[in-house]
Amino acid sequence: MLQSSIDELDPEIGRDRRSSASSEAGDVIARETRRDRELLDRLREENERLKTFASQQREHIDELSSEGARLRSELAAARIRRDIASQPLRPRTAPAHDHTLFVPK
């Protein structure tokens, strides 16, 4: 109440006070806007880093997946070779060659 009485007595003092308050409010808004812009820039940079990292991880996962498929294929082939090697040999059906009959010249 006292403040408004002073402003009424000297309108210029009231204008200066309002102008000063307005200027301070403008400074606060400018600082907040600058801080918000800086934060937004940092968030955009971090977003780009995360996108790059995600892309690298996808590539790595794809490589591991391909390697897993290759190893499973090799394992299946090795099992088939092992199974074939462990089977008993078939009896011969053709007569064996008699090397004693062969006379070199």
ABEGO torsion letter per residue (X at the ends): XAAAAAAAABAAAAAAAAAAAAAAAAAAAAAAAAAAAAAAAAAAAAAAAAAAAAAAAAAAAAAAAAAAAAAAAAAAAAAAAAAAAABBBBBBABBBBBAAABBBX
